Amino acid sequence: QKEVEQNSGPLSVPEGAIASLNCTYSDRVSQSFFWYRQYSGKSPELIMSIYSNGDKEDGRFTAQLNKASQYVSLLIRDSQPSDSATYLCAVVSGSARQLTFGSGTQLTVLP
Amino acid sequence: DTAVSQTPKYLVTQMGNDKSIKCEQNLGHDTMYWYKQDSKKFLKIMFSYNNKELIINETVPNRFSPKSPDKAHLNLHINSLELGDSAVYFCASSQAGRGVAGSYEQYFGPGTRLTVT
């Protein structure tokens, strides 16, 4: 079983719609959760961190965490073509507190 | 004033050669990492150094050897390069690490695209 799982997509949404990206993780004691955005040919860029159950909002982005279900999601409201990228879910786990990444979800926002 | 920098950006070399990639961070972070991203875009950790001490050493061939001269620098030396080493290598840093309090948010360098022919 993969430690961090994401739907690989591709996920396509029309401009202005809400894009919903999902992630599950296997380590029950994980405490820190991150979403990274990676444009083609670029490096991963941290866009959201979440540590407590519930929602965390930052502009058009909302991260949601449910530790009981071992589930974290990212909502992008009013999606723009510039949001088209691969979104990586990452979880801090293990005794060395390393960051484990999911395989990423490719998002395309259609004009 | 780039936060995490890597050199070179591109590296094309032949099988059997030895090459190095350099990484520097000016964020004042204590922990640095090397990741490999393959053609399927999966990002996998290779090594982690916390204040010059190796704390993560994943299953990586012995041909790969990290070196950390100080906590702001982490270099990666690769011996006897093979075709399968072709990938993008990312350096990253974070404030926290094993035994070090702080944020585990990691910040990535621009990457080094290694092509072995």
Interface residues (C-beta under 8 A of the other chain):
Chain A: S32 F34 Q38 K42 S43 P44 E45 L46 S49 T86 L88 A90 V92 S95 A96 R97 Q98 L99 T100 F101 S103 G104
Chain B: Y33 K40 K41 F42 L43 K44 I45 S48 I55 I56 F90 S94 A96 G97 R98 S103 Y104 E105 Q106 Y107 F108 G109 P110 G111
